[in-house]
Every structure is written in C-alpha cells, then in structure tokens.
Amino acid sequence: MHQIKVANNMLKIYAFFNKVRPRLKVCFAIYAVCAVSILLSTAAFAAQTETYTYNILREGKQIGAYHFEVSKDGPNMTINATMDIEAKILFLTAYKARHTRTETYQNNTLQHIESKATYNGEGYAFSYDAQTGVLIRNGEKTQLENPVVTLTPFAHSFKGQYTNLTEKGKPTLATFADKGIVKKKAGIKLKPFRHIQMNDGTLRDLWFTPEGVLDSLSYEKDRATISFQRRN
C-alpha cells in the first residue's frame, strides 16, 4: 500500500512539472535576456569611461600626480581632473597644491569649466563659460577674447591664439607650434610622437601619441625641469 501511495505521488509531481514546464522555459528565457541586457549595458557604460594618470616630476623626482577621468556620452564629454603636488626640501614641505577641475565638451568643443585649487593654503576658484567668454575667478569677472585651452589628455586643433588657464585660473596668452611627427626615446626604443610646443610665457614641450593621446610634457621652472609622464 505504501509503495502505491509513493508511486501516485511521483506521478502527481511528474504531471505537475509537465504542466508548468512551458512557463518555466519562458521564465528562464526572459531571465537570460535580462541578464544579457544588463551585462551589455554595464560593458557599454564601462567603455565610455577612461582614466589617464601622469606622474609629476621635478628633476626626475616624483612630487605629485595628475589624474583625468574622461566620460563620453554620444557627442557629450566630461573631463574630471585632479592634481596633487607636494615638494619637499630637506624633509620640509616647500610647496603643496591640490587642484580639481570639471570640463564639459560637446562635439569636442569646450563648453564650461568649474575649478577649485589650494596652493600653500591659499584658495582659488574659477568658472569659465565658452559661450559668453566670461571667466569668474574668486568672484572677479573677466571677459576673455580668445578661446580657452587647458591641459587634457588629448591633442587639440591648434590654430590661432588661445587663452591658457592655469590651475589657479590665471589667464595667459598662449600660442602653439606644431613640429609634426618625430621620433623620441620611450623606454629603450625610439617611437613616433607628435611634438607640439606651447608658449604662454613658459615654453612647454608636449608629446602626443599618433592617436592623439598626451604621453608627456616638460618645461623649465625655477631653474628646474618639470615633467609629466603618463603611467603605463
């Protein structure tokens, strides 16, 4: 009698699974589609965000880092930049700075900048609107005549005169000379780079990869060589 009862229960269970099997297939199919969609969306989002970090060196010794996070959404691009520097002499801090900046672009054209910085305890804040050409620095408004260029990981189309905004938001007239593609030592090999010189009162050498990504820059300041080297 017990065996018959067990057999009847098994038949009922078998009949139940046969009845719900089509629904289970549909549920699993929907689950699979949702899972794949989520994975693809996550992958697409990850592909839209890139990071670039540069070591800041003084006479070959690292004194800080410059970090860029670049987010792209169709024609829109946002660059969040962070710079930290601490230079020491005989174990004493001679120079300390922190700078944060957010730049927005549309179709690779600068639209707006918001920035804050602290240099040896002194604070600076500025904003720039490319549509109006207005720079507001520590509450003081200035009308700029030339388009603004800032340090980014990407090469620009350098034509005409620009205004360079320092990390403190100070505007200076900037001109560029495109030296074309030249070979420069990278590690133990010679590699091609696009060499651009920027002069805003200080002559700066910028080296871009053939794809247009900033690899390094250098300039002389206070009788010392300052350089930015991209991390691998």
C-alpha positions as CSV (number, residue, x, y, z in Angstrom):
1,M,0.0,0.0,0.0
2,H,2.8,2.4,0.9
3,Q,4.6,1.8,-2.4
4,I,1.4,2.5,-4.3
5,K,1.0,5.8,-2.5
6,V,4.6,6.8,-3.2
7,A,4.1,5.9,-6.9
8,N,0.9,8.0,-7.1
9,N,2.7,11.0,-5.5
10,M,5.5,10.7,-8.0
11,L,3.0,10.6,-10.9
12,K,1.4,13.8,-9.5
13,I,4.8,15.5,-9.3
14,Y,5.7,14.4,-12.8
15,A,2.3,15.7,-14.1
16,F,2.8,19.0,-12.3
17,F,6.2,19.6,-13.9
18,N,4.9,18.7,-17.3
19,K,2.2,21.3,-16.8
20,V,4.5,24.1,-15.7
21,R,7.5,23.3,-17.9
22,P,6.4,25.7,-20.8
23,R,6.1,28.5,-18.2
24,L,9.5,27.7,-16.7
25,K,11.0,27.8,-20.2
26,V,9.5,31.3,-20.8
27,C,10.7,32.5,-17.4
28,F,14.3,31.2,-18.0
29,A,14.3,32.8,-21.4
30,I,13.2,36.2,-20.0
31,Y,15.8,35.9,-17.3
32,A,18.5,35.1,-19.8
33,V,17.6,38.1,-22.0
34,C,17.5,40.5,-18.9
35,A,20.9,39.1,-17.7
36,V,22.5,39.6,-21.1
37,S,21.0,43.1,-21.4
38,I,22.4,44.1,-18.0
39,L,25.8,42.8,-18.9
40,L,25.8,44.6,-22.3
41,S,24.7,47.8,-20.6
42,T,27.4,47.6,-18.0
43,A,30.0,46.9,-20.6
44,A,28.8,49.8,-22.7
45,F,29.0,52.1,-19.7
46,A,32.5,50.9,-18.8
47,A,33.6,51.5,-22.4
48,Q,32.5,55.2,-22.1
49,T,34.8,56.0,-19.2
50,E,38.6,56.1,-19.4
51,T,41.3,57.2,-17.0
52,Y,44.7,58.8,-17.6
53,T,47.2,59.4,-14.8
54,Y,50.5,61.3,-15.1
55,N,53.4,61.4,-12.6
56,I,54.6,64.9,-12.0
57,L,58.4,65.0,-11.7
58,R,60.9,67.7,-10.7
59,E,64.4,67.0,-11.9
60,G,63.3,63.3,-12.2
61,K,61.9,63.0,-8.7
62,Q,58.2,62.5,-8.3
63,I,56.4,65.3,-6.5
64,G,52.8,64.5,-7.4
65,A,50.3,63.2,-9.9
66,Y,47.7,64.5,-12.3
67,H,44.6,62.2,-12.8
68,F,42.0,62.6,-15.6
69,E,38.7,60.7,-15.8
70,V,37.0,61.0,-19.2
71,S,33.3,60.1,-19.6
72,K,31.7,60.1,-23.1
73,D,28.0,60.0,-23.9
74,G,27.5,60.5,-27.6
75,P,28.6,64.0,-28.6
76,N,29.0,65.0,-24.9
77,M,32.2,64.5,-22.9
78,T,33.1,65.4,-19.3
79,I,36.7,65.5,-18.0
80,N,37.2,65.4,-14.3
81,A,40.8,66.4,-13.4
82,T,42.6,66.1,-10.1
83,M,46.1,67.2,-9.3
84,D,48.1,66.7,-6.1
85,I,51.6,68.1,-5.5
86,E,53.9,68.1,-2.5
87,A,57.5,69.1,-3.0
88,K,59.9,68.8,0.0
89,I,63.3,70.2,0.6
90,L,65.3,68.6,3.5
91,F,62.1,66.9,4.7
92,L,60.3,70.2,4.9
93,T,57.3,70.9,2.6
94,A,58.3,73.7,0.3
95,Y,55.3,73.6,-2.0
96,K,51.9,71.9,-1.7
97,A,49.0,72.1,-4.1
98,R,45.7,70.4,-4.8
99,H,43.5,71.2,-7.8
100,T,40.2,69.8,-9.1
101,R,38.5,70.7,-12.4
102,T,35.5,69.6,-14.3
103,E,35.3,70.4,-18.0
104,T,32.3,69.7,-20.3
105,Y,32.5,69.4,-24.1
106,Q,30.1,69.0,-26.9
107,N,31.3,67.6,-30.3
108,N,34.9,68.0,-28.9
109,T,34.3,71.8,-28.3
110,L,34.8,73.1,-24.8
111,Q,31.6,74.4,-23.2
112,H,32.2,75.0,-19.5
113,I,34.9,74.7,-16.7
114,E,34.4,74.6,-12.9
115,S,37.6,74.5,-10.8
116,K,38.9,74.8,-7.3
117,A,42.5,74.8,-6.1
118,T,44.6,75.3,-3.0
119,Y,48.2,76.4,-3.2
120,N,50.2,76.6,0.0
121,G,47.0,77.1,1.9
122,E,45.7,79.9,-0.4
123,G,42.4,79.1,-2.1
124,Y,41.3,79.7,-5.7
125,A,38.0,79.1,-7.5
126,F,37.1,79.9,-11.1
127,S,34.5,79.1,-13.7
128,Y,34.5,79.7,-17.4
129,D,31.6,79.7,-19.9
130,A,32.8,79.3,-23.5
131,Q,29.5,80.6,-25.0
132,T,29.9,84.0,-23.3
133,G,33.7,84.0,-22.9
134,V,33.3,85.1,-19.3
135,L,35.8,83.9,-16.7
136,I,34.9,84.4,-13.0
137,R,37.9,84.0,-10.7
138,N,37.5,84.3,-7.0
139,G,34.4,86.4,-7.7
140,E,36.1,88.7,-10.2
141,K,34.6,88.7,-13.7
142,T,36.8,88.9,-16.8
143,Q,35.8,88.9,-20.5
144,L,38.2,86.7,-22.5
145,E,38.9,87.5,-26.1
146,N,40.4,84.2,-27.2
147,P,39.1,80.6,-26.7
148,V,40.4,78.7,-23.7
149,V,42.7,75.7,-23.8
150,T,43.6,73.6,-20.7
151,L,45.8,70.6,-20.1
152,T,43.8,67.5,-21.2
153,P,44.9,64.0,-22.3
154,F,44.0,64.9,-25.9
155,A,45.6,66.9,-28.7
156,H,43.7,69.9,-29.9
157,S,43.5,71.5,-33.3
158,F,46.0,74.3,-32.5
159,K,45.2,77.3,-34.8
160,G,45.4,80.9,-33.9
161,Q,45.8,82.4,-30.4
162,Y,44.3,80.9,-27.2
163,T,44.0,81.8,-23.5
164,N,45.6,79.3,-21.2
165,L,44.1,79.0,-17.8
166,T,46.5,77.8,-15.1
167,E,45.3,75.6,-12.3
168,K,44.9,78.8,-10.3
169,G,42.6,80.2,-13.1
170,K,45.1,82.9,-14.2
171,P,44.6,83.7,-17.9
172,T,47.7,83.9,-20.1
173,L,48.0,84.3,-23.9
174,A,49.1,81.0,-25.5
175,T,50.5,80.2,-28.9
176,F,51.4,76.8,-30.4
177,A,53.9,75.4,-32.9
178,D,53.2,72.0,-34.4
179,K,56.6,70.3,-35.0
180,G,54.9,67.3,-36.7
181,I,55.7,63.6,-36.1
182,V,59.2,63.0,-34.7
183,K,60.8,60.0,-33.0
184,K,61.6,60.2,-29.3
185,K,63.0,57.7,-26.9
186,A,60.3,55.8,-24.9
187,G,61.9,53.3,-22.6
188,I,64.7,51.7,-24.7
189,K,63.1,52.3,-28.1
190,L,62.5,55.2,-30.4
191,K,58.8,55.8,-31.0
192,P,56.9,58.3,-33.2
193,F,55.2,61.2,-31.3
194,R,53.5,64.4,-32.4
195,H,55.6,67.2,-30.9
196,I,53.8,70.4,-30.1
197,Q,55.3,73.4,-28.3
198,M,53.1,75.7,-26.3
199,N,54.3,79.1,-25.3
200,D,52.3,81.1,-22.7
201,G,55.3,82.9,-21.2
202,T,56.8,79.5,-20.4
203,L,57.8,77.2,-23.3
204,R,56.3,73.8,-22.9
205,D,57.0,70.7,-24.9
206,L,54.0,68.3,-25.4
207,W,54.4,64.9,-26.8
208,F,51.3,63.1,-28.2
209,T,50.9,59.6,-29.5
210,P,50.0,59.2,-33.2
211,E,46.5,58.5,-31.9
212,G,46.4,62.0,-30.2
213,V,46.8,61.0,-26.5
214,L,49.2,63.0,-24.4
215,D,52.2,60.9,-23.5
216,S,54.3,63.5,-21.7
217,L,55.2,67.2,-21.4
218,S,58.1,69.2,-19.9
219,Y,59.1,72.7,-19.2
220,E,61.6,74.7,-17.2
221,K,60.6,76.4,-13.9
222,D,62.8,78.0,-11.2
223,R,65.9,76.5,-12.9
224,A,64.5,73.0,-12.7
225,T,62.9,70.7,-15.2
226,I,59.2,69.9,-14.5
227,S,57.8,66.9,-16.5
228,F,54.5,65.0,-16.7
229,Q,54.9,61.3,-17.6
230,R,52.0,59.1,-18.4
231,R,51.7,55.9,-16.3
232,N,51.6,52.7,-18.3
